[in-house]
Amino acid sequence: METKEQLSSYLLEIEKWEKDQKGLFFWEKLGRLPFKLLDKITPKFIQEKIGVLVNELGSYIQTGGKYLISKQAMLKKIEKKTSVPIETLEDVGNLPIESMISLSTNLQSNRAKFATVQGASTGFGGLFTLAIDIPVILGTALKTLQEIAIIHGYDPNDKEERVFIVKCLQFASADIVGKEAILKELSMKNDKNDKSQDMISQLKGWQEVFFTYRDHFGWKKLFQMVPIAGMIFGAIANKGMIEDVSEAGIMLYRKRRIYDKMHQLDEAIYE
């Protein structure tokens, strides 16, 4: 296991990333368009599709639905890439942070490439193929975050982890105020002395998660409504979305794993 000094250095990198999230880039500024205007210019069938997406996120939190991936298959992939015997998630959690960074970076790159091709192909037909794009990109985002969870030794089969995953989705789409609120909420998971949180309190903001994600997702899809030209917008939007979502998941899960490792070191000292 790493030393506390090494873990602290990883933590500093994550804290630097958290501070960098305060900048508003083009997409975020454009995302501040009044949502009433957005509703007026967004075709009804796209609004309906996004409504289905919101409902599917609710189903995902409750049961995992059709988006729940195979944990065992992912464990085998990790074992193959690290050449370390892996039988349980605890074995994964004991891997060095460097191994988790390498696995996460490789996963992010592969998923971004897939999203680029997928966004370009569904953007080619503009308005007519956009309906296909929406559920596929959601599935890619959820699958990627579940794989990131497993890479850091956490089980997406647990309802608590599915809540965390949806929070990662929200973080990637949130503005400065939203990001700060989410970081504050998620930081409570790192406090091992806080045992009072139950599932109800963790789910208290789930509707806000869905609405934030719906609004952010909706205006990006507007650029894909033009046939052929939609290829460019689709490729850029989907690639950017998966990169943002995976980056949020990687950093937030890595932070949890670092705190867990620090806690183990503290326990070892007092034993």
Secondary structure, 3 states (H helix, E strand, C coil): CCCHHHHHHHHHHHHHHHHHCCCCCHHHHHCCCCHHHHHHHCCHHHHHHHHHHHHHHHHHHHHCHHHCCCHHHHHHHHHHHHCCCCCCHHHHHCCCHHHHHHHHHHHHHHHHHHHHHHHHHHHCCHHHCHHHHHHHHHHHHHHHHHHHHHHCCCCCCCHHHHHHHHHHHHHHHCCHHHHHHHHHHHHHHHCCCCCCCCHHHHCCCHHHHHHHHHHHHHHHHHHHHCCCCHHHHHHHHHHHHHHHHHHHHHHHHHHHHHHHHHHHHHHHHHC
